[in-house]
Amino acid sequence: MDASFLTHLLANHGHDGDHGWWPLFPLLWLAVLATIVWLFTRRRWHGRGPGGGDRAKEILAERYARGEIAGEEYRERLEQLR
């Protein structure tokens, strides 16, 4: 490239309202969409993910501790949760 071309390009940059940050708009929209999807899936699957099984095991253990279910039934249901 010619140095005069680069000088002309740099000298005239910004006069037409283009500030050079327009490529960030697609990234901004991508971030907005990703945040919406993340929030939707987080709310939808809350309590059903890896932590959801832990709560089921806690409830099962509580029922066993109160004597509502026998040891054999406790072990069977615990195996199903795994």
Biopython code that builds the backbone (N, CA, C, O; Angstrom):
import numpy as np
from Bio.PDB.StructureBuilder import StructureBuilder

atoms = [
    (1, "MET", "N", (0.836, -1.178, 0.000)),
    (1, "MET", "CA", (0.000, 0.000, 0.000)),
    (1, "MET", "C", (0.882, 1.243, 0.000)),
    (1, "MET", "O", (2.003, 1.268, 0.507)),
    (2, "ASP", "N", (0.326, 2.216, -0.573)),
    (2, "ASP", "CA", (1.025, 3.486, -0.669)),
    (2, "ASP", "C", (0.813, 4.285, 0.623)),
    (2, "ASP", "O", (-0.291, 4.296, 1.167)),
    (3, "ALA", "N", (1.842, 4.940, 1.106)),
    (3, "ALA", "CA", (1.770, 5.709, 2.341)),
    (3, "ALA", "C", (0.778, 6.859, 2.215)),
    (3, "ALA", "O", (0.110, 7.217, 3.185)),
    (4, "SER", "N", (0.683, 7.438, 1.013)),
    (4, "SER", "CA", (-0.259, 8.552, 0.835)),
    (4, "SER", "C", (-1.698, 8.046, 0.929)),
    (4, "SER", "O", (-2.578, 8.768, 1.399)),
    (5, "PHE", "N", (-1.942, 6.826, 0.490)),
    (5, "PHE", "CA", (-3.282, 6.250, 0.595)),
    (5, "PHE", "C", (-3.645, 6.044, 2.069)),
    (5, "PHE", "O", (-4.761, 6.359, 2.484)),
    (6, "LEU", "N", (-2.712, 5.520, 2.853)),
    (6, "LEU", "CA", (-2.969, 5.327, 4.275)),
    (6, "LEU", "C", (-3.164, 6.657, 4.987)),
    (6, "LEU", "O", (-4.021, 6.772, 5.863)),
    (7, "THR", "N", (-2.388, 7.650, 4.623)),
    (7, "THR", "CA", (-2.532, 8.971, 5.225)),
    (7, "THR", "C", (-3.901, 9.545, 4.890)),
    (7, "THR", "O", (-4.577, 10.099, 5.758)),
    (8, "HIS", "N", (-4.307, 9.414, 3.639)),
    (8, "HIS", "CA", (-5.624, 9.900, 3.221)),
    (8, "HIS", "C", (-6.742, 9.150, 3.952)),
    (8, "HIS", "O", (-7.720, 9.758, 4.386)),
    (9, "LEU", "N", (-6.593, 7.847, 4.085)),
    (9, "LEU", "CA", (-7.600, 7.032, 4.761)),
    (9, "LEU", "C", (-7.720, 7.422, 6.237)),
    (9, "LEU", "O", (-8.827, 7.559, 6.756)),
    (10, "LEU", "N", (-6.604, 7.596, 6.896)),
    (10, "LEU", "CA", (-6.626, 7.974, 8.309)),
    (10, "LEU", "C", (-7.120, 9.406, 8.511)),
    (10, "LEU", "O", (-7.800, 9.696, 9.495)),
    (11, "ALA", "N", (-6.787, 10.285, 7.598)),
    (11, "ALA", "CA", (-7.186, 11.684, 7.732)),
    (11, "ALA", "C", (-8.687, 11.850, 7.515)),
    (11, "ALA", "O", (-9.306, 12.714, 8.136)),
    (12, "ASN", "N", (-9.271, 11.049, 6.656)),
    (12, "ASN", "CA", (-10.691, 11.178, 6.340)),
    (12, "ASN", "C", (-11.561, 10.242, 7.164)),
    (12, "ASN", "O", (-12.784, 10.258, 7.026)),
    (13, "HIS", "N", (-10.974, 9.458, 7.989)),
    (13, "HIS", "CA", (-11.743, 8.520, 8.807)),
    (13, "HIS", "C", (-12.558, 9.274, 9.848)),
    (13, "HIS", "O", (-12.031, 10.145, 10.540)),
    (14, "GLY", "N", (-13.838, 8.945, 9.960)),
    (14, "GLY", "CA", (-14.680, 9.541, 10.978)),
    (14, "GLY", "C", (-15.483, 10.726, 10.507)),
    (14, "GLY", "O", (-16.340, 11.209, 11.246)),
    (15, "HIS", "N", (-15.243, 11.209, 9.320)),
    (15, "HIS", "CA", (-15.986, 12.364, 8.842)),
    (15, "HIS", "C", (-17.378, 11.995, 8.364)),
    (15, "HIS", "O", (-18.254, 12.857, 8.287)),
    (16, "ASP", "N", (-17.594, 10.737, 8.044)),
    (16, "ASP", "CA", (-18.910, 10.329, 7.546)),
    (16, "ASP", "C", (-19.772, 9.717, 8.648)),
    (16, "ASP", "O", (-20.816, 9.137, 8.351)),
    (17, "GLY", "N", (-19.370, 9.829, 9.888)),
    (17, "GLY", "CA", (-20.149, 9.292, 11.000)),
    (17, "GLY", "C", (-19.797, 7.863, 11.350)),
    (17, "GLY", "O", (-20.333, 7.311, 12.311)),
    (18, "ASP", "N", (-18.913, 7.262, 10.595)),
    (18, "ASP", "CA", (-18.491, 5.884, 10.881)),
    (18, "ASP", "C", (-17.322, 5.936, 11.850)),
    (18, "ASP", "O", (-16.241, 6.411, 11.503)),
    (19, "HIS", "N", (-17.537, 5.453, 13.047)),
    (19, "HIS", "CA", (-16.503, 5.519, 14.065)),
    (19, "HIS", "C", (-15.698, 4.239, 14.192)),
    (19, "HIS", "O", (-14.822, 4.142, 15.052)),
    (20, "GLY", "N", (-15.973, 3.280, 13.368)),
    (20, "GLY", "CA", (-15.182, 2.068, 13.379)),
    (20, "GLY", "C", (-15.614, 1.037, 14.401)),
    (20, "GLY", "O", (-14.998, -0.025, 14.494)),
    (21, "TRP", "N", (-16.648, 1.314, 15.167)),
    (21, "TRP", "CA", (-17.086, 0.357, 16.169)),
    (21, "TRP", "C", (-18.320, -0.406, 15.730)),
    (21, "TRP", "O", (-18.882, -1.160, 16.525)),
    (22, "TRP", "N", (-18.761, -0.238, 14.496)),
    (22, "TRP", "CA", (-19.933, -0.949, 14.006)),
    (22, "TRP", "C", (-19.774, -2.465, 14.036)),
    (22, "TRP", "O", (-20.788, -3.146, 14.190)),
    (23, "PRO", "N", (-18.572, -3.054, 13.900)),
    (23, "PRO", "CA", (-18.493, -4.517, 13.982)),
    (23, "PRO", "C", (-18.870, -5.059, 15.362)),
    (23, "PRO", "O", (-19.117, -6.257, 15.503)),
    (24, "LEU", "N", (-18.918, -4.212, 16.362)),
    (24, "LEU", "CA", (-19.289, -4.674, 17.692)),
    (24, "LEU", "C", (-20.791, -4.928, 17.831)),
    (24, "LEU", "O", (-21.207, -5.656, 18.732)),
    (25, "PHE", "N", (-21.602, -4.348, 16.966)),
    (25, "PHE", "CA", (-23.044, -4.540, 17.059)),
    (25, "PHE", "C", (-23.456, -6.001, 16.930)),
    (25, "PHE", "O", (-24.270, -6.456, 17.733)),
    (26, "PRO", "N", (-22.939, -6.765, 15.964)),
    (26, "PRO", "CA", (-23.305, -8.192, 15.932)),
    (26, "PRO", "C", (-22.890, -8.935, 17.200)),
    (26, "PRO", "O", (-23.602, -9.826, 17.661)),
    (27, "LEU", "N", (-21.744, -8.569, 17.759)),
    (27, "LEU", "CA", (-21.314, -9.201, 19.006)),
    (27, "LEU", "C", (-22.237, -8.827, 20.153)),
    (27, "LEU", "O", (-22.524, -9.656, 21.018)),
    (28, "LEU", "N", (-22.706, -7.578, 20.167)),
    (28, "LEU", "CA", (-23.643, -7.140, 21.187)),
    (28, "LEU", "C", (-24.948, -7.932, 21.097)),
    (28, "LEU", "O", (-25.458, -8.410, 22.111)),
    (29, "TRP", "N", (-25.482, -8.070, 19.894)),
    (29, "TRP", "CA", (-26.718, -8.832, 19.716)),
    (29, "TRP", "C", (-26.519, -10.301, 20.071)),
    (29, "TRP", "O", (-27.408, -10.925, 20.651)),
    (30, "LEU", "N", (-25.378, -10.848, 19.733)),
    (30, "LEU", "CA", (-25.087, -12.230, 20.090)),
    (30, "LEU", "C", (-25.047, -12.397, 21.609)),
    (30, "LEU", "O", (-25.553, -13.382, 22.145)),
    (31, "ALA", "N", (-24.452, -11.445, 22.286)),
    (31, "ALA", "CA", (-24.405, -11.498, 23.753)),
    (31, "ALA", "C", (-25.799, -11.366, 24.352)),
    (31, "ALA", "O", (-26.115, -12.047, 25.328)),
    (32, "VAL", "N", (-26.635, -10.504, 23.785)),
    (32, "VAL", "CA", (-28.005, -10.346, 24.279)),
    (32, "VAL", "C", (-28.791, -11.641, 24.088)),
    (32, "VAL", "O", (-29.469, -12.102, 25.007)),
    (33, "LEU", "N", (-28.699, -12.223, 22.901)),
    (33, "LEU", "CA", (-29.412, -13.481, 22.635)),
    (33, "LEU", "C", (-28.900, -14.612, 23.516)),
    (33, "LEU", "O", (-29.692, -15.406, 24.023)),
    (34, "ALA", "N", (-27.595, -14.696, 23.704)),
    (34, "ALA", "CA", (-27.034, -15.745, 24.558)),
    (34, "ALA", "C", (-27.504, -15.585, 25.994)),
    (34, "ALA", "O", (-27.780, -16.575, 26.672)),
    (35, "THR", "N", (-27.598, -14.346, 26.463)),
    (35, "THR", "CA", (-28.083, -14.099, 27.826)),
    (35, "THR", "C", (-29.542, -14.514, 27.965)),
    (35, "THR", "O", (-29.920, -15.115, 28.971)),
    (36, "ILE", "N", (-30.356, -14.203, 26.976)),
    (36, "ILE", "CA", (-31.768, -14.592, 27.016)),
    (36, "ILE", "C", (-31.912, -16.100, 27.036)),
    (36, "ILE", "O", (-32.697, -16.638, 27.817)),
    (37, "VAL", "N", (-31.165, -16.790, 26.186)),
    (37, "VAL", "CA", (-31.221, -18.258, 26.156)),
    (37, "VAL", "C", (-30.745, -18.831, 27.483)),
    (37, "VAL", "O", (-31.355, -19.763, 28.007)),
    (38, "TRP", "N", (-29.672, -18.289, 28.026)),
    (38, "TRP", "CA", (-29.153, -18.779, 29.303)),
    (38, "TRP", "C", (-30.174, -18.594, 30.415)),
    (38, "TRP", "O", (-30.398, -19.506, 31.211)),
    (39, "LEU", "N", (-30.793, -17.422, 30.476)),
    (39, "LEU", "CA", (-31.795, -17.172, 31.512)),
    (39, "LEU", "C", (-33.000, -18.085, 31.357)),
    (39, "LEU", "O", (-33.535, -18.581, 32.348)),
    (40, "PHE", "N", (-33.431, -18.310, 30.121)),
    (40, "PHE", "CA", (-34.579, -19.178, 29.869)),
    (40, "PHE", "C", (-34.286, -20.610, 30.295)),
    (40, "PHE", "O", (-35.096, -21.229, 30.985)),
    (41, "THR", "N", (-33.139, -21.139, 29.893)),
    (41, "THR", "CA", (-32.813, -22.523, 30.241)),
    (41, "THR", "C", (-32.543, -22.660, 31.732)),
    (41, "THR", "O", (-32.863, -23.691, 32.325)),
    (42, "ARG", "N", (-31.972, -21.657, 32.334)),
    (42, "ARG", "CA", (-31.703, -21.704, 33.777)),
    (42, "ARG", "C", (-33.012, -21.749, 34.564)),
    (42, "ARG", "O", (-33.149, -22.522, 35.512)),
    (43, "ARG", "N", (-33.954, -20.928, 34.167)),
    (43, "ARG", "CA", (-35.245, -20.893, 34.857)),
    (43, "ARG", "C", (-36.035, -22.171, 34.582)),
    (43, "ARG", "O", (-36.690, -22.701, 35.480)),
    (44, "ARG", "N", (-35.976, -22.661, 33.361)),
    (44, "ARG", "CA", (-36.751, -23.847, 32.978)),
    (44, "ARG", "C", (-36.250, -25.104, 33.674)),
    (44, "ARG", "O", (-37.046, -25.938, 34.107)),
    (45, "TRP", "N", (-34.953, -25.239, 33.781)),
    (45, "TRP", "CA", (-34.383, -26.464, 34.337)),
    (45, "TRP", "C", (-33.975, -26.320, 35.795)),
    (45, "TRP", "O", (-33.317, -27.210, 36.333)),
    (46, "HIS", "N", (-34.339, -25.245, 36.435)),
    (46, "HIS", "CA", (-33.973, -25.043, 37.837)),
    (46, "HIS", "C", (-34.533, -26.175, 38.697)),
    (46, "HIS", "O", (-35.741, -26.413, 38.709)),
    (47, "GLY", "N", (-33.669, -26.856, 39.401)),
    (47, "GLY", "CA", (-34.097, -27.952, 40.267)),
    (47, "GLY", "C", (-34.121, -29.298, 39.577)),
    (47, "GLY", "O", (-34.380, -30.309, 40.229)),
    (48, "ARG", "N", (-33.856, -29.349, 38.265)),
    (48, "ARG", "CA", (-33.869, -30.623, 37.558)),
    (48, "ARG", "C", (-32.483, -31.051, 37.103)),
    (48, "ARG", "O", (-32.310, -32.132, 36.542)),
    (49, "GLY", "N", (-31.516, -30.211, 37.345)),
    (49, "GLY", "CA", (-30.160, -30.513, 36.908)),
    (49, "GLY", "C", (-29.467, -31.431, 37.881)),
    (49, "GLY", "O", (-30.125, -32.166, 38.617)),
    (50, "PRO", "N", (-28.145, -31.401, 37.897)),
    (50, "PRO", "CA", (-27.387, -32.264, 38.798)),
    (50, "PRO", "C", (-27.759, -32.050, 40.262)),
    (50, "PRO", "O", (-27.738, -33.003, 41.042)),
    (51, "GLY", "N", (-28.093, -30.837, 40.647)),
    (51, "GLY", "CA", (-28.473, -30.564, 42.026)),
    (51, "GLY", "C", (-29.852, -31.080, 42.371)),
    (51, "GLY", "O", (-30.144, -31.302, 43.546)),
    (52, "GLY", "N", (-30.726, -31.283, 41.364)),
    (52, "GLY", "CA", (-32.080, -31.751, 41.610)),
    (52, "GLY", "C", (-32.110, -33.156, 42.172)),
    (52, "GLY", "O", (-32.956, -33.471, 43.008)),
    (53, "GLY", "N", (-31.194, -34.008, 41.724)),
    (53, "GLY", "CA", (-31.112, -35.376, 42.236)),
    (53, "GLY", "C", (-30.678, -35.403, 43.687)),
    (53, "GLY", "O", (-31.096, -36.280, 44.444)),
    (54, "ASP", "N", (-29.854, -34.464, 44.081)),
    (54, "ASP", "CA", (-29.410, -34.390, 45.474)),
    (54, "ASP", "C", (-30.589, -34.100, 46.395)),
    (54, "ASP", "O", (-30.680, -34.658, 47.488)),
    (55, "ARG", "N", (-31.476, -33.239, 45.958)),
    (55, "ARG", "CA", (-32.651, -32.921, 46.780)),
    (55, "ARG", "C", (-33.550, -34.143, 46.912)),
    (55, "ARG", "O", (-34.102, -34.385, 47.985)),
    (56, "ALA", "N", (-33.707, -34.913, 45.847)),
    (56, "ALA", "CA", (-34.522, -36.126, 45.904)),
    (56, "ALA", "C", (-33.913, -37.136, 46.878)),
    (56, "ALA", "O", (-34.631, -37.815, 47.613)),
    (57, "LYS", "N", (-32.588, -37.226, 46.873)),
    (57, "LYS", "CA", (-31.922, -38.131, 47.807)),
    (57, "LYS", "C", (-32.106, -37.667, 49.249)),
    (57, "LYS", "O", (-32.252, -38.491, 50.152)),
    (58, "GLU", "N", (-32.101, -36.367, 49.469)),
    (58, "GLU", "CA", (-32.325, -35.834, 50.815)),
    (58, "GLU", "C", (-33.729, -36.175, 51.309)),
    (58, "GLU", "O", (-33.912, -36.587, 52.454)),
    (59, "ILE", "N", (-34.711, -35.999, 50.436)),
    (59, "ILE", "CA", (-36.092, -36.308, 50.817)),
    (59, "ILE", "C", (-36.231, -37.790, 51.118)),
    (59, "ILE", "O", (-36.894, -38.170, 52.083)),
    (60, "LEU", "N", (-35.613, -38.628, 50.300)),
    (60, "LEU", "CA", (-35.665, -40.072, 50.520)),
    (60, "LEU", "C", (-35.023, -40.434, 51.855)),
    (60, "LEU", "O", (-35.550, -41.266, 52.593)),
    (61, "ALA", "N", (-33.896, -39.818, 52.163)),
    (61, "ALA", "CA", (-33.221, -40.087, 53.435)),
    (61, "ALA", "C", (-34.075, -39.632, 54.612)),
    (61, "ALA", "O", (-34.117, -40.295, 55.648)),
    (62, "GLU", "N", (-34.754, -38.501, 54.449)),
    (62, "GLU", "CA", (-35.640, -38.025, 55.520)),
    (62, "GLU", "C", (-36.795, -38.996, 55.752)),
    (62, "GLU", "O", (-37.159, -39.276, 56.894)),
    (63, "ARG", "N", (-37.359, -39.502, 54.677)),
    (63, "ARG", "CA", (-38.468, -40.457, 54.811)),
    (63, "ARG", "C", (-37.997, -41.739, 55.491)),
    (63, "ARG", "O", (-38.713, -42.321, 56.307)),
    (64, "TYR", "N", (-36.788, -42.168, 55.146)),
    (64, "TYR", "CA", (-36.229, -43.364, 55.775)),
    (64, "TYR", "C", (-35.970, -43.110, 57.262)),
    (64, "TYR", "O", (-36.239, -43.970, 58.101)),
    (65, "ALA", "N", (-35.448, -41.931, 57.579)),
    (65, "ALA", "CA", (-35.145, -41.588, 58.971)),
    (65, "ALA", "C", (-36.417, -41.498, 59.821)),
    (65, "ALA", "O", (-36.386, -41.821, 61.008)),
    (66, "ARG", "N", (-37.519, -41.069, 59.233)),
    (66, "ARG", "CA", (-38.776, -40.989, 59.969)),
    (66, "ARG", "C", (-39.480, -42.339, 60.062)),
    (66, "ARG", "O", (-40.470, -42.478, 60.780)),
    (67, "GLY", "N", (-38.970, -43.330, 59.336)),
    (67, "GLY", "CA", (-39.570, -44.656, 59.381)),
    (67, "GLY", "C", (-40.719, -44.841, 58.405)),
    (67, "GLY", "O", (-41.465, -45.815, 58.507)),
    (68, "GLU", "N", (-40.870, -43.932, 57.472)),
    (68, "GLU", "CA", (-41.952, -44.032, 56.492)),
    (68, "GLU", "C", (-41.701, -45.135, 55.472)),
    (68, "GLU", "O", (-42.644, -45.718, 54.937)),
    (69, "ILE", "N", (-40.443, -45.417, 55.208)),
    (69, "ILE", "CA", (-40.094, -46.496, 54.278)),
    (69, "ILE", "C", (-39.068, -47.405, 54.937)),
    (69, "ILE", "O", (-38.308, -46.983, 55.808)),
    (70, "ALA", "N", (-39.063, -48.671, 54.500)),
    (70, "ALA", "CA", (-38.140, -49.666, 55.050)),
    (70, "ALA", "C", (-36.766, -49.525, 54.379)),
    (70, "ALA", "O", (-36.620, -48.843, 53.365)),
    (71, "GLY", "N", (-35.784, -50.176, 54.961)),
    (71, "GLY", "CA", (-34.418, -50.122, 54.440)),
    (71, "GLY", "C", (-34.307, -50.649, 53.036)),
    (71, "GLY", "O", (-33.591, -50.073, 52.217)),
    (72, "GLU", "N", (-35.004, -51.740, 52.732)),
    (72, "GLU", "CA", (-34.944, -52.325, 51.384)),
    (72, "GLU", "C", (-35.533, -51.363, 50.357)),
    (72, "GLU", "O", (-34.960, -51.175, 49.284)),
    (73, "GLU", "N", (-36.668, -50.755, 50.677)),
    (73, "GLU", "CA", (-37.290, -49.798, 49.759)),
    (73, "GLU", "C", (-36.401, -48.563, 49.587)),
    (73, "GLU", "O", (-36.299, -48.007, 48.494)),
    (74, "TYR", "N", (-35.761, -48.145, 50.681)),
    (74, "TYR", "CA", (-34.843, -47.008, 50.616)),
    (74, "TYR", "C", (-33.713, -47.291, 49.635)),
    (74, "TYR", "O", (-33.394, -46.457, 48.787)),
    (75, "ARG", "N", (-33.106, -48.475, 49.754)),
    (75, "ARG", "CA", (-31.991, -48.828, 48.872)),
    (75, "ARG", "C", (-32.441, -48.940, 47.420)),
    (75, "ARG", "O", (-31.717, -48.517, 46.519)),
    (76, "GLU", "N", (-33.630, -49.504, 47.177)),
    (76, "GLU", "CA", (-34.143, -49.622, 45.815)),
    (76, "GLU", "C", (-34.351, -48.246, 45.175)),
    (76, "GLU", "O", (-33.947, -48.005, 44.037)),
    (77, "ARG", "N", (-34.985, -47.362, 45.924)),
    (77, "ARG", "CA", (-35.264, -46.026, 45.393)),
    (77, "ARG", "C", (-33.977, -45.213, 45.234)),
    (77, "ARG", "O", (-33.844, -44.430, 44.293)),
    (78, "LEU", "N", (-33.051, -45.397, 46.138)),
    (78, "LEU", "CA", (-31.771, -44.709, 46.023)),
    (78, "LEU", "C", (-31.035, -45.159, 44.765)),
    (78, "LEU", "O", (-30.416, -44.345, 44.079)),
    (79, "GLU", "N", (-31.101, -46.441, 44.466)),
    (79, "GLU", "CA", (-30.467, -46.972, 43.258)),
    (79, "GLU", "C", (-31.133, -46.378, 42.013)),
    (79, "GLU", "O", (-30.451, -46.083, 41.032)),
    (80, "GLN", "N", (-32.433, -46.205, 42.045)),
    (80, "GLN", "CA", (-33.138, -45.611, 40.898)),
    (80, "GLN", "C", (-32.734, -44.164, 40.667)),
    (80, "GLN", "O", (-32.726, -43.691, 39.531)),
    (81, "LEU", "N", (-32.403, -43.471, 41.731)),
    (81, "LEU", "CA", (-32.005, -42.078, 41.595)),
    (81, "LEU", "C", (-30.596, -41.915, 41.027)),
    (81, "LEU", "O", (-30.249, -40.842, 40.535)),
    (82, "ARG", "N", (-29.814, -42.930, 41.089)),
    (82, "ARG", "CA", (-28.436, -42.833, 40.574)),
    (82, "ARG", "C", (-28.361, -43.010, 39.117)),
    (82, "ARG", "O", (-27.274, -42.955, 38.543)),
]
sb = StructureBuilder()
sb.init_structure("model")
sb.init_model(0)
sb.init_chain("A")
sb.init_seg("    ")
for serial, (resi, resn, name, xyz) in enumerate(atoms, 1):
    if name == "N":
        sb.init_residue(resn, " ", resi, " ")
    sb.init_atom(name, np.array(xyz, "f"), 0.0, 1.0, " ", f" {name:<3s}", serial, name[0])
structure = sb.get_structure()
